[in-house]
Amino acid sequence: MDVLIPTRFYGFDSVMYIASAIIGFLVSYYAYKVFDVSGKRQHYLFYLSFVILSMGLLTLGLSSLNTYISYFVYNESGATPVDTIRYVDDFVYWIYYGCSIVAYAMLAFAYLPEKKEMLFPILLPFWYTGFPYFNIVSFFLLSYTIFRSALNFVDNKNLNTLFVMLAFALIGSYHMLLFFTSYSKIIYVIAHFCLSLGFLSLLIMLVRISNPLKLAKIGIGKATKKKIGRVRIF
């Protein structure tokens, strides 16, 4: 599958991966604060999934940035890039794909009823010829999360559930758009903006609920469970 990337966007996508990873780690930090108060399995899986996803994105961002830098350096010197760079880049994509699939499966698992005991799915990603399959599987896993977050927004119409729904919808759009990058270069750019905006939307939501959680933790105000209920995100 051919991927069309604008020349001016070379390296910028790597920066967006790194930025998304940093935002993702902040999301994980605030998600753990939610779990620290609620003790719910869903909140722990939410926290852990974004830790794993952010690790994959950070590794991908740093590796791809190194690849771009090496590409321009070798082009200017007239030399041919060594195979080691390509092999390392391929291996990093395996890491990113594995982290993403596991993280999205965790998010889908987080939305399952707590009383249901189910085996955790183990899915293996593919590289090169498997590139479109990875995005299809990722979108498939996220589609359930998007659906449940949309239902949660319908049942609890507030800004927090809206941010969650938009976040997963944007991350899902990232994978869906990547499947069509062979048709237009602009699709690749839009897809990466969707990824960053999706992470940012989750961060905004978690920052918004951090103060009520602090009050609930120290017991200020009404019952703690009621305060936690106000910041329900699942």
C-alpha positions in Angstrom: 0.0 0.0 0.0 1.5 3.4 -1.1 1.3 6.2 1.4 1.5 9.7 0.0 3.3 12.1 2.3 3.7 15.9 1.5 7.4 16.8 1.3 6.9 19.7 3.6 5.4 17.3 6.2 8.6 15.2 6.4 9.6 15.2 10.1 6.5 17.1 11.2 4.5 13.9 11.6 7.3 12.7 13.9 6.9 15.8 16.0 3.2 15.2 16.2 3.8 11.6 17.3 6.1 12.8 20.1 3.6 15.6 21.0 0.7 13.1 21.1 2.8 10.8 23.3 3.5 13.6 25.8 -0.2 14.5 25.9 -0.9 10.8 26.3 1.3 10.5 29.3 -0.5 13.5 30.8 -3.8 11.7 30.1 -2.4 8.7 31.9 -1.4 10.7 34.9 -4.8 12.3 35.3 -6.5 8.9 34.5 -4.6 7.4 37.4 -5.8 10.1 39.7 -9.3 9.1 38.7 -8.6 5.5 39.4 -6.9 6.4 42.8 -10.3 7.9 43.9 -12.7 5.5 42.2 -10.8 2.2 42.4 -12.7 1.0 39.3 -11.3 -1.5 36.8 -12.4 0.7 33.9 -10.4 3.6 35.1 -7.3 1.5 35.6 -7.6 0.0 32.1 -8.1 3.6 30.8 -4.9 4.7 32.5 -2.8 1.6 31.5 -4.0 1.7 27.8 -2.8 5.3 27.4 0.5 4.5 29.0 1.1 1.7 26.5 -0.1 3.7 23.6 2.0 6.7 24.5 5.1 4.5 24.8 4.5 3.2 21.3 3.9 6.7 19.9 7.0 8.1 21.6 9.2 5.2 20.2 7.7 5.7 16.7 8.2 9.5 16.8 11.8 9.3 17.9 12.6 6.6 15.4 10.9 8.2 12.4 12.5 11.5 13.2 15.9 9.8 13.2 15.0 8.2 9.8 14.0 11.6 8.3 17.2 13.2 9.6 19.3 10.4 8.2 17.5 10.6 4.9 18.3 14.3 4.4 21.8 13.9 5.6 22.5 11.0 3.2 20.8 12.8 0.3 23.0 15.9 0.8 26.2 13.8 1.0 25.2 11.7 -2.0 25.5 8.5 0.0 23.0 5.6 0.2 21.3 5.0 3.5 22.4 1.9 5.2 20.0 -1.0 5.6 20.3 -0.8 9.4 18.2 2.3 9.5 15.4 0.6 7.5 15.5 -2.5 9.7 15.4 -0.5 12.9 12.5 1.6 11.5 10.6 -1.6 10.6 11.1 -3.1 14.1 9.9 0.2 15.7 6.7 -0.1 13.7 6.2 -3.6 15.0 6.5 -2.1 18.6 4.1 0.7 17.8 1.5 -1.6 16.2 1.7 -4.0 19.1 1.3 -1.2 21.7 -1.6 0.3 19.7 -3.5 -3.0 19.3 -3.1 -3.9 23.0 -4.1 -0.4 24.1 -7.2 -0.3 21.9 -8.2 -3.8 23.1 -7.9 -2.6 26.7 -10.1 0.4 26.0 -12.8 -1.9 24.4 -12.4 -4.2 27.4 -12.8 -1.2 29.8 -16.3 -0.6 28.4 -17.5 -4.1 29.0 -19.7 -4.7 32.1 -17.6 -5.3 35.2 -19.5 -8.5 36.1 -18.5 -10.2 32.8 -15.3 -12.2 33.0 -13.8 -12.5 29.5 -10.4 -13.5 28.1 -8.2 -10.6 27.0 -7.8 -10.7 23.3 -4.2 -11.1 21.9 -3.9 -9.7 18.4 -0.7 -9.7 16.4 -0.1 -6.7 14.0 1.5 -6.9 10.6 3.9 -4.5 8.8 4.4 -3.6 5.2 1.6 -5.6 3.5 -0.2 -5.6 6.8 -0.3 -1.8 7.1 -3.9 -1.4 6.0 -4.9 -4.4 8.2 -3.5 -2.7 11.2 -5.6 0.4 10.7 -8.7 -1.8 10.0 -8.2 -3.8 13.2 -7.5 -0.6 15.1 -10.6 1.1 13.8 -12.6 -2.1 14.5 -11.5 -2.1 18.1 -12.1 1.6 18.5 -15.5 1.5 16.9 -16.9 -0.2 20.0 -15.3 2.3 22.3 -16.6 5.2 20.1 -20.1 3.6 20.2 -20.1 3.2 24.0 -18.7 6.7 24.6 -21.5 8.1 22.3 -24.1 6.2 24.3 -22.5 7.5 27.5 -22.8 11.1 26.1 -26.5 10.5 25.2 -27.2 9.2 28.8 -25.1 11.9 30.5 -25.1 15.0 28.4 -22.2 17.1 29.7 -18.9 18.4 28.5 -16.9 15.6 30.0 -18.7 12.8 28.1 -18.6 15.0 25.0 -14.8 15.4 25.2 -14.5 11.6 25.6 -16.7 10.9 22.7 -14.9 13.4 20.5 -11.5 12.1 21.6 -12.2 8.5 20.6 -14.0 9.6 17.4 -10.9 11.6 16.4 -8.5 8.8 17.2 -10.7 6.4 15.2 -10.7 8.9 12.3 -6.9 8.9 12.4 -6.8 5.2 11.6 -9.7 5.4 9.1 -8.1 8.2 7.2 -4.7 6.5 7.1 -6.4 3.7 5.1 -7.0 6.3 2.3 -3.6 8.0 2.2 -2.8 6.5 -1.2 -5.4 8.8 -2.8 -4.2 12.2 -1.5 -1.3 13.7 0.5 -3.6 16.0 2.4 -5.4 13.0 4.0 -2.1 12.0 5.7 -1.8 15.5 7.2 -5.5 15.6 8.4 -5.1 12.1 9.9 -2.2 13.2 12.1 -4.1 16.4 13.3 -7.0 14.1 14.2 -4.7 12.0 16.4 -3.3 15.0 18.3 -6.7 16.6 18.7 -8.1 13.3 20.0 -5.4 13.1 22.7 -5.8 16.8 23.6 -9.6 16.3 24.0 -9.0 13.6 26.6 -6.5 15.7 28.4 -8.9 18.6 28.6 -11.6 16.4 30.0 -9.3 14.9 32.7 -8.0 18.3 33.7 -11.6 19.5 34.1 -12.5 16.7 36.5 -9.2 16.8 38.5 -10.5 19.4 41.1 -13.8 17.5 41.9 -11.7 14.4 42.4 -9.3 16.2 44.8 -12.3 17.3 46.9 -13.8 13.9 46.8 -10.6 12.3 48.0 -10.2 14.5 51.1 -13.9 14.2 51.8 -14.9 17.8 51.4 -18.5 18.4 50.5 -21.1 15.7 50.1 -20.6 12.0 49.8 -17.5 10.8 47.9 -19.4 8.4 45.7 -21.7 11.2 44.6 -18.8 13.4 43.6 -17.2 10.5 41.7 -20.5 10.0 39.9 -20.4 13.6 38.7 -17.2 12.9 36.8 -18.2 9.6 35.4 -16.4 9.0 32.1 -17.5 5.4 31.4 
